Amino acid sequence: MHSNVCAEDLLTIIILGAGMPVCDISKEALFPAASNDLFYAEMLEFRRTLDDIWFKKPLAHIYEVVL
């Protein structure tokens, strides 16, 4: 893994048109819990247990979603 300086400074604004319908997908479907997403669970565990300073900073941006 390496630091991507350009991506860290990238900002995006998305403007939706007035005719956009309300999203009917549940928050749980968009952001599954670690118990339902094995890759996400592994990344959270990796972040918790890693001591290598080179990986700690990028992995700090992996957030645990609590609904």
Predicted model as a PDB file, atoms N, CA, C, CB and O in Angstrom, pLDDT in the B-factor column:
MODEL        1                                                                  
ATOM      1  N   MET A   1       0.847  -1.177   0.000  1.00 49.00           N  
ATOM      2  CA  MET A   1       0.000   0.000   0.000  1.00 49.00           C  
ATOM      3  C   MET A   1       0.890   1.238   0.000  1.00 49.00           C  
ATOM      4  CB  MET A   1      -0.962  -0.001   1.221  1.00 49.00           C  
ATOM      5  O   MET A   1       2.011   1.201   0.507  1.00 49.00           O  
ATOM      6  N   HIS A   2       0.406   2.298  -0.551  1.00 54.00           N  
ATOM      7  CA  HIS A   2       1.158   3.540  -0.544  1.00 54.00           C  
ATOM      8  C   HIS A   2       0.190   4.704  -0.413  1.00 54.00           C  
ATOM      9  CB  HIS A   2       2.018   3.677  -1.820  1.00 54.00           C  
ATOM     10  O   HIS A   2      -1.015   4.557  -0.621  1.00 54.00           O  
ATOM     11  N   SER A   3       0.726   5.838  -0.072  1.00 62.00           N  
ATOM     12  CA  SER A   3      -0.112   7.020   0.079  1.00 62.00           C  
ATOM     13  C   SER A   3      -0.378   7.624  -1.299  1.00 62.00           C  
ATOM     14  CB  SER A   3       0.558   8.062   1.021  1.00 62.00           C  
ATOM     15  O   SER A   3       0.538   7.738  -2.115  1.00 62.00           O  
ATOM     16  N   ASN A   4      -1.585   7.997  -1.552  1.00 61.00           N  
ATOM     17  CA  ASN A   4      -1.960   8.645  -2.799  1.00 61.00           C  
ATOM     18  C   ASN A   4      -2.312  10.087  -2.470  1.00 61.00           C  
ATOM     19  CB  ASN A   4      -3.155   7.906  -3.502  1.00 61.00           C  
ATOM     20  O   ASN A   4      -3.452  10.397  -2.122  1.00 61.00           O  
ATOM     21  N   VAL A   5      -1.322  10.965  -2.585  1.00 60.00           N  
ATOM     22  CA  VAL A   5      -1.492  12.359  -2.192  1.00 60.00           C  
ATOM     23  C   VAL A   5      -2.606  13.028  -2.991  1.00 60.00           C  
ATOM     24  CB  VAL A   5      -0.184  13.123  -2.377  1.00 60.00           C  
ATOM     25  O   VAL A   5      -3.384  13.805  -2.437  1.00 60.00           O  
ATOM     26  N   CYS A   6      -2.687  12.735  -4.276  1.00 60.00           N  
ATOM     27  CA  CYS A   6      -3.735  13.356  -5.103  1.00 60.00           C  
ATOM     28  C   CYS A   6      -5.130  12.955  -4.631  1.00 60.00           C  
ATOM     29  CB  CYS A   6      -3.553  12.965  -6.576  1.00 60.00           C  
ATOM     30  O   CYS A   6      -6.026  13.796  -4.551  1.00 60.00           O  
ATOM     31  N   ALA A   7      -5.313  11.687  -4.322  1.00 58.00           N  
ATOM     32  CA  ALA A   7      -6.624  11.210  -3.882  1.00 58.00           C  
ATOM     33  C   ALA A   7      -7.006  11.792  -2.532  1.00 58.00           C  
ATOM     34  CB  ALA A   7      -6.638   9.690  -3.810  1.00 58.00           C  
ATOM     35  O   ALA A   7      -8.188  12.009  -2.266  1.00 58.00           O  
ATOM     36  N   GLU A   8      -6.022  12.048  -1.673  1.00 59.00           N  
ATOM     37  CA  GLU A   8      -6.323  12.618  -0.362  1.00 59.00           C  
ATOM     38  C   GLU A   8      -6.868  14.036  -0.486  1.00 59.00           C  
ATOM     39  CB  GLU A   8      -5.074  12.614   0.517  1.00 59.00           C  
ATOM     40  O   GLU A   8      -7.598  14.495   0.392  1.00 59.00           O  
ATOM     41  N   ASP A   9      -6.524  14.729  -1.559  1.00 61.00           N  
ATOM     42  CA  ASP A   9      -6.967  16.105  -1.750  1.00 61.00           C  
ATOM     43  C   ASP A   9      -8.130  16.236  -2.720  1.00 61.00           C  
ATOM     44  CB  ASP A   9      -5.827  16.936  -2.233  1.00 61.00           C  
ATOM     45  O   ASP A   9      -8.561  17.351  -3.015  1.00 61.00           O  
ATOM     46  N   LEU A  10      -8.638  15.136  -3.212  1.00 60.00           N  
ATOM     47  CA  LEU A  10      -9.709  15.143  -4.196  1.00 60.00           C  
ATOM     48  C   LEU A  10     -11.059  15.372  -3.513  1.00 60.00           C  
ATOM     49  CB  LEU A  10      -9.721  13.825  -4.987  1.00 60.00           C  
ATOM     50  O   LEU A  10     -11.408  14.670  -2.564  1.00 60.00           O  
ATOM     51  N   LEU A  11     -11.803  16.342  -3.996  1.00 63.00           N  
ATOM     52  CA  LEU A  11     -13.145  16.632  -3.479  1.00 63.00           C  
ATOM     53  C   LEU A  11     -14.125  16.516  -4.640  1.00 63.00           C  
ATOM     54  CB  LEU A  11     -13.216  18.061  -2.814  1.00 63.00           C  
ATOM     55  O   LEU A  11     -13.792  16.853  -5.776  1.00 63.00           O  
ATOM     56  N   THR A  12     -15.308  16.050  -4.359  1.00 68.00           N  
ATOM     57  CA  THR A  12     -16.322  15.882  -5.398  1.00 68.00           C  
ATOM     58  C   THR A  12     -17.651  16.432  -4.913  1.00 68.00           C  
ATOM     59  CB  THR A  12     -16.465  14.399  -5.795  1.00 68.00           C  
ATOM     60  O   THR A  12     -18.031  16.254  -3.755  1.00 68.00           O  
ATOM     61  N   ILE A  13     -18.334  17.087  -5.795  1.00 70.00           N  
ATOM     62  CA  ILE A  13     -19.702  17.547  -5.522  1.00 70.00           C  
ATOM     63  C   ILE A  13     -20.589  16.934  -6.596  1.00 70.00           C  
ATOM     64  CB  ILE A  13     -19.809  19.137  -5.514  1.00 70.00           C  
ATOM     65  O   ILE A  13     -20.319  17.075  -7.789  1.00 70.00           O  
ATOM     66  N   ILE A  14     -21.634  16.261  -6.173  1.00 75.00           N  
ATOM     67  CA  ILE A  14     -22.587  15.666  -7.102  1.00 75.00           C  
ATOM     68  C   ILE A  14     -23.926  16.353  -6.876  1.00 75.00           C  
ATOM     69  CB  ILE A  14     -22.697  14.105  -6.906  1.00 75.00           C  
ATOM     70  O   ILE A  14     -24.466  16.335  -5.770  1.00 75.00           O  
ATOM     71  N   ILE A  15     -24.445  16.948  -7.919  1.00 76.00           N  
ATOM     72  CA  ILE A  15     -25.740  17.632  -7.835  1.00 76.00           C  
ATOM     73  C   ILE A  15     -26.766  16.768  -8.561  1.00 76.00           C  
ATOM     74  CB  ILE A  15     -25.674  19.086  -8.456  1.00 76.00           C  
ATOM     75  O   ILE A  15     -26.630  16.498  -9.755  1.00 76.00           O  
ATOM     76  N   LEU A  16     -27.779  16.343  -7.839  1.00 76.00           N  
ATOM     77  CA  LEU A  16     -28.838  15.512  -8.411  1.00 76.00           C  
ATOM     78  C   LEU A  16     -29.954  16.411  -8.911  1.00 76.00           C  
ATOM     79  CB  LEU A  16     -29.377  14.490  -7.372  1.00 76.00           C  
ATOM     80  O   LEU A  16     -30.290  17.414  -8.283  1.00 76.00           O  
ATOM     81  N   GLY A  17     -30.519  16.040 -10.041  1.00 79.00           N  
ATOM     82  CA  GLY A  17     -31.612  16.796 -10.613  1.00 79.00           C  
ATOM     83  C   GLY A  17     -32.872  16.698  -9.755  1.00 79.00           C  
ATOM     84  O   GLY A  17     -33.006  15.797  -8.927  1.00 79.00           O  
ATOM     85  N   ALA A  18     -33.773  17.617  -9.961  1.00 82.00           N  
ATOM     86  CA  ALA A  18     -35.012  17.674  -9.171  1.00 82.00           C  
ATOM     87  C   ALA A  18     -35.867  16.424  -9.351  1.00 82.00           C  
ATOM     88  CB  ALA A  18     -35.822  18.907  -9.555  1.00 82.00           C  
ATOM     89  O   ALA A  18     -36.645  16.089  -8.458  1.00 82.00           O  
ATOM     90  N   GLY A  19     -35.749  15.737 -10.463  1.00 82.00           N  
ATOM     91  CA  GLY A  19     -36.569  14.566 -10.736  1.00 82.00           C  
ATOM     92  C   GLY A  19     -36.014  13.264 -10.175  1.00 82.00           C  
ATOM     93  O   GLY A  19     -36.589  12.204 -10.419  1.00 82.00           O  
ATOM     94  N   MET A  20     -34.930  13.313  -9.441  1.00 78.00           N  
ATOM     95  CA  MET A  20     -34.338  12.087  -8.903  1.00 78.00           C  
ATOM     96  C   MET A  20     -35.253  11.487  -7.841  1.00 78.00           C  
ATOM     97  CB  MET A  20     -32.937  12.369  -8.311  1.00 78.00           C  
ATOM     98  O   MET A  20     -35.662  12.182  -6.911  1.00 78.00           O  
ATOM     99  N   PRO A  21     -35.574  10.205  -7.972  1.00 82.00           N  
ATOM    100  CA  PRO A  21     -36.442   9.570  -6.967  1.00 82.00           C  
ATOM    101  C   PRO A  21     -35.675   9.305  -5.671  1.00 82.00           C  
ATOM    102  CB  PRO A  21     -37.024   8.248  -7.515  1.00 82.00           C  
ATOM    103  O   PRO A  21     -34.444   9.285  -5.649  1.00 82.00           O  
ATOM    104  N   VAL A  22     -36.421   9.107  -4.611  1.00 81.00           N  
ATOM    105  CA  VAL A  22     -35.836   8.770  -3.322  1.00 81.00           C  
ATOM    106  C   VAL A  22     -35.294   7.354  -3.397  1.00 81.00           C  
ATOM    107  CB  VAL A  22     -36.874   8.911  -2.173  1.00 81.00           C  
ATOM    108  O   VAL A  22     -35.940   6.465  -3.952  1.00 81.00           O  
ATOM    109  N   CYS A  23     -34.112   7.141  -2.840  1.00 80.00           N  
ATOM    110  CA  CYS A  23     -33.502   5.816  -2.847  1.00 80.00           C  
ATOM    111  C   CYS A  23     -34.293   4.899  -1.917  1.00 80.00           C  
ATOM    112  CB  CYS A  23     -32.006   5.886  -2.417  1.00 80.00           C  
ATOM    113  O   CYS A  23     -34.514   5.229  -0.752  1.00 80.00           O  
ATOM    114  N   ASP A  24     -34.717   3.753  -2.432  1.00 85.00           N  
ATOM    115  CA  ASP A  24     -35.508   2.841  -1.607  1.00 85.00           C  
ATOM    116  C   ASP A  24     -34.684   1.653  -1.101  1.00 85.00           C  
ATOM    117  CB  ASP A  24     -36.704   2.336  -2.398  1.00 85.00           C  
ATOM    118  O   ASP A  24     -35.236   0.676  -0.597  1.00 85.00           O  
ATOM    119  N   ILE A  25     -33.357   1.748  -1.242  1.00 86.00           N  
ATOM    120  CA  ILE A  25     -32.479   0.686  -0.752  1.00 86.00           C  
ATOM    121  C   ILE A  25     -32.159   0.956   0.716  1.00 86.00           C  
ATOM    122  CB  ILE A  25     -31.168   0.596  -1.604  1.00 86.00           C  
ATOM    123  O   ILE A  25     -31.875   2.093   1.094  1.00 86.00           O  
ATOM    124  N   SER A  26     -32.204  -0.069   1.526  1.00 86.00           N  
ATOM    125  CA  SER A  26     -31.970   0.103   2.960  1.00 86.00           C  
ATOM    126  C   SER A  26     -30.508   0.436   3.245  1.00 86.00           C  
ATOM    127  CB  SER A  26     -32.378  -1.163   3.721  1.00 86.00           C  
ATOM    128  O   SER A  26     -29.620   0.105   2.460  1.00 86.00           O  
ATOM    129  N   LYS A  27     -30.272   1.094   4.376  1.00 82.00           N  
ATOM    130  CA  LYS A  27     -28.907   1.409   4.798  1.00 82.00           C  
ATOM    131  C   LYS A  27     -28.111   0.121   5.001  1.00 82.00           C  
ATOM    132  CB  LYS A  27     -28.915   2.249   6.099  1.00 82.00           C  
ATOM    133  O   LYS A  27     -26.914   0.078   4.718  1.00 82.00           O  
ATOM    134  N   GLU A  28     -28.773  -0.922   5.489  1.00 84.00           N  
ATOM    135  CA  GLU A  28     -28.111  -2.199   5.723  1.00 84.00           C  
ATOM    136  C   GLU A  28     -27.623  -2.826   4.415  1.00 84.00           C  
ATOM    137  CB  GLU A  28     -29.058  -3.156   6.441  1.00 84.00           C  
ATOM    138  O   GLU A  28     -26.588  -3.494   4.395  1.00 84.00           O  
ATOM    139  N   ALA A  29     -28.362  -2.614   3.329  1.00 85.00           N  
ATOM    140  CA  ALA A  29     -27.946  -3.145   2.028  1.00 85.00           C  
ATOM    141  C   ALA A  29     -26.772  -2.344   1.462  1.00 85.00           C  
ATOM    142  CB  ALA A  29     -29.127  -3.128   1.038  1.00 85.00           C  
ATOM    143  O   ALA A  29     -25.870  -2.908   0.845  1.00 85.00           O  
ATOM    144  N   LEU A  30     -26.790  -1.033   1.675  1.00 81.00           N  
ATOM    145  CA  LEU A  30     -25.702  -0.190   1.187  1.00 81.00           C  
ATOM    146  C   LEU A  30     -24.433  -0.346   2.020  1.00 81.00           C  
ATOM    147  CB  LEU A  30     -26.134   1.262   1.182  1.00 81.00           C  
ATOM    148  O   LEU A  30     -23.327  -0.326   1.481  1.00 81.00           O  
ATOM    149  N   PHE A  31     -24.593  -0.500   3.328  1.00 83.00           N  
ATOM    150  CA  PHE A  31     -23.465  -0.616   4.253  1.00 83.00           C  
ATOM    151  C   PHE A  31     -23.637  -1.867   5.102  1.00 83.00           C  
ATOM    152  CB  PHE A  31     -23.349   0.644   5.152  1.00 83.00           C  
ATOM    153  O   PHE A  31     -24.045  -1.776   6.259  1.00 83.00           O  
ATOM    154  N   PRO A  32     -23.329  -3.039   4.540  1.00 87.00           N  
ATOM    155  CA  PRO A  32     -23.536  -4.277   5.296  1.00 87.00           C  
ATOM    156  C   PRO A  32     -22.610  -4.346   6.514  1.00 87.00           C  
ATOM    157  CB  PRO A  32     -23.305  -5.499   4.391  1.00 87.00           C  
ATOM    158  O   PRO A  32     -21.498  -3.817   6.497  1.00 87.00           O  
ATOM    159  N   ALA A  33     -23.082  -4.993   7.545  1.00 87.00           N  
ATOM    160  CA  ALA A  33     -22.281  -5.190   8.754  1.00 87.00           C  
ATOM    161  C   ALA A  33     -21.120  -6.118   8.442  1.00 87.00           C  
ATOM    162  CB  ALA A  33     -23.144  -5.762   9.909  1.00 87.00           C  
ATOM    163  O   ALA A  33     -21.161  -6.889   7.483  1.00 87.00           O  
ATOM    164  N   ALA A  34     -20.089  -6.033   9.265  1.00 89.00           N  
ATOM    165  CA  ALA A  34     -18.913  -6.883   9.071  1.00 89.00           C  
ATOM    166  C   ALA A  34     -19.289  -8.361   9.108  1.00 89.00           C  
ATOM    167  CB  ALA A  34     -17.856  -6.585  10.140  1.00 89.00           C  
ATOM    168  O   ALA A  34     -18.641  -9.180   8.456  1.00 89.00           O  
ATOM    169  N   SER A  35     -20.323  -8.706   9.859  1.00 90.00           N  
ATOM    170  CA  SER A  35     -20.755 -10.107   9.931  1.00 90.00           C  
ATOM    171  C   SER A  35     -21.347 -10.600   8.607  1.00 90.00           C  
ATOM    172  CB  SER A  35     -21.781 -10.277  11.047  1.00 90.00           C  
ATOM    173  O   SER A  35     -21.431 -11.808   8.383  1.00 90.00           O  
ATOM    174  N   ASN A  36     -21.759  -9.676   7.726  1.00 89.00           N  
ATOM    175  CA  ASN A  36     -22.318 -10.037   6.423  1.00 89.00           C  
ATOM    176  C   ASN A  36     -21.369  -9.749   5.268  1.00 89.00           C  
ATOM    177  CB  ASN A  36     -23.611  -9.300   6.201  1.00 89.00           C  
ATOM    178  O   ASN A  36     -21.682 -10.064   4.120  1.00 89.00           O  
ATOM    179  N   ASP A  37     -20.211  -9.153   5.554  1.00 89.00           N  
ATOM    180  CA  ASP A  37     -19.245  -8.803   4.515  1.00 89.00           C  
ATOM    181  C   ASP A  37     -17.861  -9.260   4.974  1.00 89.00           C  
ATOM    182  CB  ASP A  37     -19.262  -7.260   4.217  1.00 89.00           C  
ATOM    183  O   ASP A  37     -17.199  -8.574   5.753  1.00 89.00           O  
ATOM    184  N   LEU A  38     -17.433 -10.415   4.488  1.00 89.00           N  
ATOM    185  CA  LEU A  38     -16.187 -11.022   4.956  1.00 89.00           C  
ATOM    186  C   LEU A  38     -14.959 -10.159   4.655  1.00 89.00           C  
ATOM    187  CB  LEU A  38     -16.014 -12.387   4.324  1.00 89.00           C  
ATOM    188  O   LEU A  38     -14.043 -10.090   5.475  1.00 89.00           O  
ATOM    189  N   PHE A  39     -14.925  -9.504   3.495  1.00 88.00           N  
ATOM    190  CA  PHE A  39     -13.786  -8.645   3.154  1.00 88.00           C  
ATOM    191  C   PHE A  39     -13.705  -7.456   4.113  1.00 88.00           C  
ATOM    192  CB  PHE A  39     -13.898  -8.148   1.692  1.00 88.00           C  
ATOM    193  O   PHE A  39     -12.632  -7.128   4.618  1.00 88.00           O  
ATOM    194  N   TYR A  40     -14.830  -6.828   4.354  1.00 87.00           N  
ATOM    195  CA  TYR A  40     -14.895  -5.693   5.281  1.00 87.00           C  
ATOM    196  C   TYR A  40     -14.477  -6.127   6.685  1.00 87.00           C  
ATOM    197  CB  TYR A  40     -16.322  -5.093   5.310  1.00 87.00           C  
ATOM    198  O   TYR A  40     -13.735  -5.412   7.358  1.00 87.00           O  
ATOM    199  N   ALA A  41     -14.940  -7.280   7.125  1.00 90.00           N  
ATOM    200  CA  ALA A  41     -14.575  -7.801   8.444  1.00 90.00           C  
ATOM    201  C   ALA A  41     -13.065  -8.028   8.525  1.00 90.00           C  
ATOM    202  CB  ALA A  41     -15.334  -9.119   8.739  1.00 90.00           C  
ATOM    203  O   ALA A  41     -12.442  -7.715   9.540  1.00 90.00           O  
ATOM    204  N   GLU A  42     -12.483  -8.565   7.467  1.00 88.00           N  
ATOM    205  CA  GLU A  42     -11.038  -8.815   7.452  1.00 88.00           C  
ATOM    206  C   GLU A  42     -10.248  -7.514   7.491  1.00 88.00           C  
ATOM    207  CB  GLU A  42     -10.651  -9.621   6.210  1.00 88.00           C  
ATOM    208  O   GLU A  42      -9.230  -7.431   8.178  1.00 88.00           O  
ATOM    209  N   MET A  43     -10.702  -6.500   6.766  1.00 85.00           N  
ATOM    210  CA  MET A  43     -10.007  -5.206   6.774  1.00 85.00           C  
ATOM    211  C   MET A  43     -10.094  -4.541   8.149  1.00 85.00           C  
ATOM    212  CB  MET A  43     -10.600  -4.273   5.700  1.00 85.00           C  
ATOM    213  O   MET A  43      -9.119  -3.941   8.601  1.00 85.00           O  
ATOM    214  N   LEU A  44     -11.242  -4.638   8.817  1.00 86.00           N  
ATOM    215  CA  LEU A  44     -11.369  -4.086  10.171  1.00 86.00           C  
ATOM    216  C   LEU A  44     -10.432  -4.805  11.142  1.00 86.00           C  
ATOM    217  CB  LEU A  44     -12.827  -4.195  10.662  1.00 86.00           C  
ATOM    218  O   LEU A  44      -9.795  -4.168  11.981  1.00 86.00           O  
ATOM    219  N   GLU A  45     -10.350  -6.117  11.028  1.00 87.00           N  
ATOM    220  CA  GLU A  45      -9.460  -6.889  11.893  1.00 87.00           C  
ATOM    221  C   GLU A  45      -7.997  -6.563  11.590  1.00 87.00           C  
ATOM    222  CB  GLU A  45      -9.718  -8.399  11.721  1.00 87.00           C  
ATOM    223  O   GLU A  45      -7.182  -6.436  12.504  1.00 87.00           O  
ATOM    224  N   PHE A  46      -7.676  -6.432  10.328  1.00 82.00           N  
ATOM    225  CA  PHE A  46      -6.329  -6.068   9.911  1.00 82.00           C  
ATOM    226  C   PHE A  46      -5.949  -4.708  10.500  1.00 82.00           C  
ATOM    227  CB  PHE A  46      -6.226  -6.042   8.369  1.00 82.00           C  
ATOM    228  O   PHE A  46      -4.839  -4.536  11.005  1.00 82.00           O  
ATOM    229  N   ARG A  47      -6.862  -3.751  10.436  1.00 82.00           N  
ATOM    230  CA  ARG A  47      -6.617  -2.413  10.988  1.00 82.00           C  
ATOM    231  C   ARG A  47      -6.398  -2.473  12.493  1.00 82.00           C  
ATOM    232  CB  ARG A  47      -7.790  -1.477  10.667  1.00 82.00           C  
ATOM    233  O   ARG A  47      -5.530  -1.779  13.023  1.00 82.00           O  
ATOM    234  N   ARG A  48      -7.178  -3.299  13.185  1.00 83.00           N  
ATOM    235  CA  ARG A  48      -7.076  -3.406  14.645  1.00 83.00           C  
ATOM    236  C   ARG A  48      -5.754  -4.028  15.097  1.00 83.00           C  
ATOM    237  CB  ARG A  48      -8.234  -4.229  15.184  1.00 83.00           C  
ATOM    238  O   ARG A  48      -5.216  -3.657  16.140  1.00 83.00           O  
ATOM    239  N   THR A  49      -5.234  -4.968  14.316  1.00 83.00           N  
ATOM    240  CA  THR A  49      -4.088  -5.751  14.782  1.00 83.00           C  
ATOM    241  C   THR A  49      -2.754  -5.348  14.161  1.00 83.00           C  
ATOM    242  CB  THR A  49      -4.331  -7.190  14.505  1.00 83.00           C  
ATOM    243  O   THR A  49      -1.710  -5.825  14.608  1.00 83.00           O  
ATOM    244  N   LEU A  50      -2.755  -4.501  13.163  1.00 77.00           N  
ATOM    245  CA  LEU A  50      -1.520  -4.159  12.463  1.00 77.00           C  
ATOM    246  C   LEU A  50      -0.668  -3.173  13.251  1.00 77.00           C  
ATOM    247  CB  LEU A  50      -1.838  -3.585  11.100  1.00 77.00           C  
ATOM    248  O   LEU A  50      -1.172  -2.165  13.747  1.00 77.00           O  
ATOM    249  N   ASP A  51       0.624  -3.466  13.363  1.00 72.00           N  
ATOM    250  CA  ASP A  51       1.551  -2.575  14.055  1.00 72.00           C  
ATOM    251  C   ASP A  51       2.497  -1.853  13.102  1.00 72.00           C  
ATOM    252  CB  ASP A  51       2.350  -3.355  15.064  1.00 72.00           C  
ATOM    253  O   ASP A  51       3.214  -0.948  13.528  1.00 72.00           O  
ATOM    254  N   ASP A  52       2.517  -2.228  11.836  1.00 68.00           N  
ATOM    255  CA  ASP A  52       3.430  -1.631  10.864  1.00 68.00           C  
ATOM    256  C   ASP A  52       3.027  -0.181  10.582  1.00 68.00           C  
ATOM    257  CB  ASP A  52       3.443  -2.453   9.555  1.00 68.00           C  
ATOM    258  O   ASP A  52       1.911   0.076  10.132  1.00 68.00           O  
ATOM    259  N   ILE A  53       3.919   0.751  10.841  1.00 67.00           N  
ATOM    260  CA  ILE A  53       3.628   2.178  10.690  1.00 67.00           C  
ATOM    261  C   ILE A  53       3.282   2.561   9.254  1.00 67.00           C  
ATOM    262  CB  ILE A  53       4.811   2.994  11.158  1.00 67.00           C  
ATOM    263  O   ILE A  53       2.522   3.506   9.038  1.00 67.00           O  
ATOM    264  N   TRP A  54       3.831   1.838   8.258  1.00 68.00           N  
ATOM    265  CA  TRP A  54       3.566   2.179   6.864  1.00 68.00           C  
ATOM    266  C   TRP A  54       2.132   1.886   6.452  1.00 68.00           C  
ATOM    267  CB  TRP A  54       4.511   1.430   5.964  1.00 68.00           C  
ATOM    268  O   TRP A  54       1.603   2.546   5.558  1.00 68.00           O  
ATOM    269  N   PHE A  55       1.500   0.920   7.081  1.00 69.00           N  
ATOM    270  CA  PHE A  55       0.122   0.565   6.734  1.00 69.00           C  
ATOM    271  C   PHE A  55      -0.906   1.202   7.663  1.00 69.00           C  
ATOM    272  CB  PHE A  55      -0.041  -0.935   6.758  1.00 69.00           C  
ATOM    273  O   PHE A  55      -2.083   1.287   7.313  1.00 69.00           O  
ATOM    274  N   LYS A  56      -0.483   1.644   8.824  1.00 71.00           N  
ATOM    275  CA  LYS A  56      -1.417   2.171   9.811  1.00 71.00           C  
ATOM    276  C   LYS A  56      -2.171   3.402   9.307  1.00 71.00           C  
ATOM    277  CB  LYS A  56      -0.677   2.513  11.083  1.00 71.00           C  
ATOM    278  O   LYS A  56      -3.381   3.504   9.506  1.00 71.00           O  
ATOM    279  N   LYS A  57      -1.479   4.329   8.664  1.00 72.00           N  
ATOM    280  CA  LYS A  57      -2.134   5.553   8.197  1.00 72.00           C  
ATOM    281  C   LYS A  57      -3.201   5.275   7.132  1.00 72.00           C  
ATOM    282  CB  LYS A  57      -1.095   6.514   7.642  1.00 72.00           C  
ATOM    283  O   LYS A  57      -4.328   5.745   7.285  1.00 72.00           O  
ATOM    284  N   PRO A  58      -2.893   4.527   6.052  1.00 72.00           N  
ATOM    285  CA  PRO A  58      -3.944   4.264   5.059  1.00 72.00           C  
ATOM    286  C   PRO A  58      -5.123   3.470   5.638  1.00 72.00           C  
ATOM    287  CB  PRO A  58      -3.355   3.508   3.876  1.00 72.00           C  
ATOM    288  O   PRO A  58      -6.276   3.711   5.279  1.00 72.00           O  
ATOM    289  N   LEU A  59      -4.828   2.532   6.524  1.00 73.00           N  
ATOM    290  CA  LEU A  59      -5.900   1.715   7.097  1.00 73.00           C  
ATOM    291  C   LEU A  59      -6.744   2.486   8.103  1.00 73.00           C  
ATOM    292  CB  LEU A  59      -5.317   0.486   7.762  1.00 73.00           C  
ATOM    293  O   LEU A  59      -7.840   2.045   8.450  1.00 73.00           O  
ATOM    294  N   ALA A  60      -6.258   3.622   8.575  1.00 74.00           N  
ATOM    295  CA  ALA A  60      -7.031   4.436   9.507  1.00 74.00           C  
ATOM    296  C   ALA A  60      -8.295   4.984   8.840  1.00 74.00           C  
ATOM    297  CB  ALA A  60      -6.172   5.589  10.044  1.00 74.00           C  
ATOM    298  O   ALA A  60      -9.224   5.409   9.526  1.00 74.00           O  
ATOM    299  N   HIS A  61      -8.331   4.975   7.512  1.00 73.00           N  
ATOM    300  CA  HIS A  61      -9.494   5.486   6.776  1.00 73.00           C  
ATOM    301  C   HIS A  61     -10.556   4.418   6.541  1.00 73.00           C  
ATOM    302  CB  HIS A  61      -9.053   6.058   5.445  1.00 73.00           C  
ATOM    303  O   HIS A  61     -11.548   4.673   5.859  1.00 73.00           O  
ATOM    304  N   ILE A  62     -10.361   3.241   7.092  1.00 77.00           N  
ATOM    305  CA  ILE A  62     -11.376   2.188   7.024  1.00 77.00           C  
ATOM    306  C   ILE A  62     -12.210   2.331   8.295  1.00 77.00           C  
ATOM    307  CB  ILE A  62     -10.727   0.728   6.895  1.00 77.00           C  
ATOM    308  O   ILE A  62     -11.743   2.026   9.392  1.00 77.00           O  
ATOM    309  N   TYR A  63     -13.424   2.788   8.138  1.00 75.00           N  
ATOM    310  CA  TYR A  63     -14.279   3.077   9.283  1.00 75.00           C  
ATOM    311  C   TYR A  63     -15.244   1.941   9.545  1.00 75.00           C  
ATOM    312  CB  TYR A  63     -15.046   4.369   9.063  1.00 75.00           C  
ATOM    313  O   TYR A  63     -15.684   1.252   8.625  1.00 75.00           O  
ATOM    314  N   GLU A  64     -15.557   1.762  10.786  1.00 78.00           N  
ATOM    315  CA  GLU A  64     -16.552   0.762  11.156  1.00 78.00           C  
ATOM    316  C   GLU A  64     -17.920   1.439  11.169  1.00 78.00           C  
ATOM    317  CB  GLU A  64     -16.224   0.117  12.547  1.00 78.00           C  
ATOM    318  O   GLU A  64     -18.163   2.352  11.957  1.00 78.00           O  
ATOM    319  N   VAL A  65     -18.793   0.990  10.304  1.00 74.00           N  
ATOM    320  CA  VAL A  65     -20.133   1.572  10.182  1.00 74.00           C  
ATOM    321  C   VAL A  65     -21.031   0.967  11.255  1.00 74.00           C  
ATOM    322  CB  VAL A  65     -20.729   1.328   8.756  1.00 74.00           C  
ATOM    323  O   VAL A  65     -21.151  -0.253  11.363  1.00 74.00           O  
ATOM    324  N   VAL A  66     -21.659   1.833  12.045  1.00 71.00           N  
ATOM    325  CA  VAL A  66     -22.589   1.395  13.080  1.00 71.00           C  
ATOM    326  C   VAL A  66     -23.935   2.028  12.784  1.00 71.00           C  
ATOM    327  CB  VAL A  66     -22.082   1.775  14.515  1.00 71.00           C  
ATOM    328  O   VAL A  66     -24.081   3.249  12.834  1.00 71.00           O  
ATOM    329  N   LEU A  67     -24.910   1.200  12.477  1.00 66.00           N  
ATOM    330  CA  LEU A  67     -26.244   1.730  12.135  1.00 66.00           C  
ATOM    331  C   LEU A  67     -27.180   1.617  13.314  1.00 66.00           C  
ATOM    332  CB  LEU A  67     -26.838   0.988  10.926  1.00 66.00           C  
ATOM    333  O   LEU A  67     -28.343   2.010  13.219  1.00 66.00           O  
TER     334      LEU A  67                                                      
ENDMDL                                                                          
END                                                                             
